[in-house]
Amino acid sequence: MHTRRIASFEVSAIGLGCMNLSHAYGAPPSPEQGERLLLAALDAGVTLFDTAALYGFGKNETLVGRVLRSHRQQITLCSKGGMAGVQFEDGMKRVIDGSPEVIRRNCEDSLRRLQTDVIDLYYLHRWDKQVPIEDSVGALADLVHAGKVRAIGLSEVSAVTLRKAHAVFPIAAVQSEYSLWTRNAEIAVLQACADIGAAYVAFSPVARGFLCGAPLEVESMVANDLRRSMPRFLGEAHAANRKVQAAFNAIAQSLGCTPAQLALAWLLHKAPHTIPIPGTTSVAHLQEDLGADGLQLDADVMARLEQTVNSHTIIGQRYNAQASSEVDTEAI
């Protein structure tokens, strides 16, 4: 597999988002299935593995740590803090807290679950708007100085916030959603990353399964599938988007590749500092995704794709109102 860089790390051009193994899209696979997927990724040449304290309220980090600890020197291990599960009287709930003391505690908890002494890339999962970004980044910098973290990143931040943070301590990567159907990065953040020498790590690069070819029926999704609350998958918006999906699938068919491979190849061609991290629970889908690394797309194909799937042809916001309020979109 080709490689790209995040700070001092040379990583596989396509990484693995591990979230699906514990979180977000319904009932997770068994630990045994999760282990098979992680080891298959390792065998296929993936060296960038991404998890977070939030995923499965720690279960994902525990799985990743158990399976990959004996391969620690072969991989670049990434996790996130500042958004995690907190136990309340009525159950565990997701809490965004970017205060320095919580960031330090989140990191210590992650180190324990991941069974490692140091996390290669540690992100602030969401900017807590009640805490100055400078304070949260200062806490992350302290973790680097303490030898617990090697490099730091931010997730779902604007270019303005990124530059404020970078003035405090070098930001190695920004991780946010980026795909043909979510192009916010192109407004300012993608260029800001290039300007400061940061990687742009793209999560949901196949549009939460929308760009994988098969029609997605919300009615068939389990009750706790995150997509059930996302406007693009609902009602008239979803019906309209299905027409765009069909046109996209036709382009993939004409090129002799799968839709997922085409979506990932488009991202790899957009900029040399973009690194997609698709997630899956299927070894077959993993192998399909990694096949995107060898695809070559010329300028005409790139233009055709962008004319077919873009912010004007896709209907609906990517998040509902609550989730949107938690994302830093100012001057993104």
N, C-alpha and C positions, 0 to 999 in steps of 0.2 A: 504494500500500500504506500501511496505517496505520503509525505509528511508536511506538517506546517508547524509554526512556532507560537508558543505562548511563553512570554518572558524567556527564560533560559531553557525551557523544555521543548524538545522536538517530539511532536505527537502525531499520531495517525491523522490523516486529513479528515477522516470521519470518526468521531468518537461514539461512545455509547451513553445515552441518557438512561440511567438505571431506574428512574421513577416508576415506570410501568410495572416493575416487578413487585411493588408494594403499595401502590397509591394511584388514585385519580380516575382510572377507567374501569371501575367495577371490581369484582372479586379478583384479587391477585393470584398468580400461579402458586403452586406449592413451592416450599423452599428447595425441593429437589429440582423442580423445573427451573427455578431461578438460578440455581447453581449451574445447571447445564448450559443455560443461556450465557452466563458470565464467562464460563470456561470456553465456550464456542467462540465468543468474541475475542478472547485472548488468543486462542489458536489461530484465528483468522487474521491476526495482526493488529487488532485494536489496542491502542496503548493509553487512550484517554477515557477515563471512567468518571462519570459525574453522578453524585448523589446529594443528599441534603438531610439535615436534621428533621425537616418537616415530613419527609416521605415515609408514610406508615408510622409517623410519630416515633422515629428511630429505628424501625424494623429494617428499612432499606439499608441504612449504614451498617447495621448488625450483619445482614446478609453479605453485603459487599466486603466487609472486614473479614468475615469468616472464610469466604471463598478465595479472596485474593491476597490474603496476608502472606502466603508463601511465595507469591509472585510480585511482592511489593516493589522490588527493584526494577521490574520490567515495565511498570506503568506510571502514568501521571494521575494521581488521585486528587479529585476535586470534591469539595463539599461546601455547604452553605450554612450560615447562622443568621440570627436576627429575626427569624420567623420559625417558630417551633411549636410543638404541642405542649400545652400547660394543663395540668390536672385541676379541674374545678369540682365542686360538689356534684354537679350534674354531668360529669364526664370530661374527657380530654377535648380541648379546643385549640384551634390554631390562633396564635398570638404573634403580632408583629411588635418587636421590641428591639430597637437599635441602641439601647443604652450600653455604655462600655462594660458595665458589670455583667449584663446578660450576654453580650457577645463573648466575653471571656468564658462564661459558664457554658454557653452553647458549644464553644470550641473544645473545652475539656471533655464534655459529654461525647462529642463526635470522635475525638481521639480515642476514647475508651471503646466506643462501639466499633470503630474501624480497626482497632487493634494495631495502632501505629503510633510512633512518636512524633510524627510531623505530617501535616497535610500539605500537599504540593501547591494547590491553589484553593484558597478559601474566600468565598464570596459573601458579601452582605446580600441576603436573599431578597429583601425589600428595604428601601429607604424608609425608615420610620420618620414621618414628617414632624413628629413631636421632638425629634432630636436633631440638632444640626449635623449635616453630613460630615462636617469636619471632626466632630466628636466620635462618630461611629468609625470613621476611617482611622482616627488616632488610635482607637482600641485595636483595630486590625493591625496597624503598624506595630503596636506593642507586642502582638502575638508573633510577628516576624522577628522582632528583636529578641524575643524569648526563645526562638528556635522551634516554635510549635507550628508555624506556618511558613512556607517558602515564598509565596507570592499572594497578592490579594486581588479580588475582583468585585464587581458590582453587578446587580441584576435589575433589569427593568428601570433604568434611570435615563434621564434626559442628557443631552450633550452639555447643558449648563451645569447640571449636578456632577457629571463626570469630570469636567474641568476643575470644578471646585475641589473635588476629592483628590484629583491628581496633583493639585498644588500642595496637598498635605503629605501624600506618599504615593509613589508610582503605582498606577493601576495597570495590572497585567492583562485584564480581560473584562469585557462586558458580556454578560449572558442575558439575552432577551429573545423574545419570539421573532422569528424571521423566516419567511417563506414567500412563495409567489402570492399567497393570499393575505399576507401581513407584511406590509412594506414600510412600516413606520421608521425602521432603521435608516432608510434612505434619505429621510428629511435632514438629519444632522448627525446622529450618533455614529453611523458607520464611518463617516469622514472624520469625526472627532477621534475615533479609535485609531484610524490610520495616522492622524496628526501626532498622537502621543505614543504611538508604537504599541498599542494594545490590540489583542485579538478580539474578534467579535464571534462569540460562541452562540450559535443559533439553536434555540430549543424549538420544539414543534416544527421541524423543517419540512415535514410532509403534512402540515396543516391539520394536526390531530387526527390523522387518518384520511382526511378528505382527498388528499392527492395520491392515495394509494390505489385508486382504480375502482374498487367496489363501492356501490352506493351504501351510504350509512343511514340506517333508519333509527331515528331517535326512540321510537316506540319499542324497539327491540333491545335497547341499552338498559343495563341494570339501573336501579334507582339511584345509586350513588355515583354514577358516571358523571364527571364534570361537564361533559358536553351537553347534558340535559339543561344546563343553565346558560349556555352560550348562545347568544342571539343568532349567529350564523347557521346554527343547526335547527332552528325553530321555524315552524309555520311557513309563511310565504317566502321568507328569506331563504330558507333551506330549499324550497322548490325552485327558486330562481338560481340558486347556486349550483343545483344539480345540473342545470343546462351548461354552465361553465365547466363543470367537472367532465361532462361528456365531450366537450370540445378539447379539453386538455388531454383526456384519454386518447382521443383520435390522433393527436400529435405524437404521443408516445408510441402508439401502434405504428405510425408511419416511419418512425425512427428505429423500430425493432428493439425497443427497451420497455421496461415496465414504467407505469406512471410514477411510482416511488423513486425509481432510479433517475428519472428525468427531473423530478423536483429537487433531488439532492445534487445532481450534476449542475443544475442551474445555480444553486447556491455556491458551489465550488468555483464556478466560473465568474461569479459576481465580483469577487475581490480576493486577493491572495491571503488576507487576514481573516477570512470567514471560515469557521469550522462548525459544520452541522453535527448535532448529537441526537440522531433519531433514537427513539426507544421502541422496544418490542418485547413480547414474551415468547416469540416464535423463532427458533433457530433458522428455519427456512426464510423467514422475513429478514432476519439479520443478514444472512448471506446475500439475499436480494439487494438490500440496502447498500452493502459494501461494494456491490458490483457497479455502483455509480462512480466510483473512483476512476474507472477506466474510460468513461464516456467523454467524447469530445463534441462540444456544441459550437457551431459557428455563429457568426453575428446574426445571420438571418434567422436561425432557430431561436436564439435568445430574444430577438425582437418579437418573433411570433408568439413566444410564450408570454412575454410581458404584455402584449396586446390582448391576449386571451384571458389571463388571470391577473387582475390588478385591483387596486382599491376602488375603482369605479365599477368594475364588472361583478365584484363580490359584494353581496348585500348583507348588512348587519355589522354591529360592533363585535370585536373579538371577545370582550368580557361583558358581563352584566354590570349594572350600576355599582354594586358593592365592590366587586373585584376591580373595576375601573378606577374607583376612588383610591385604591391602594397602590396604584402604579404612578410613577413620576412621569407625567406626559408633558410637562411644561417645556416648550421649545425643544421637543424631542427630535 
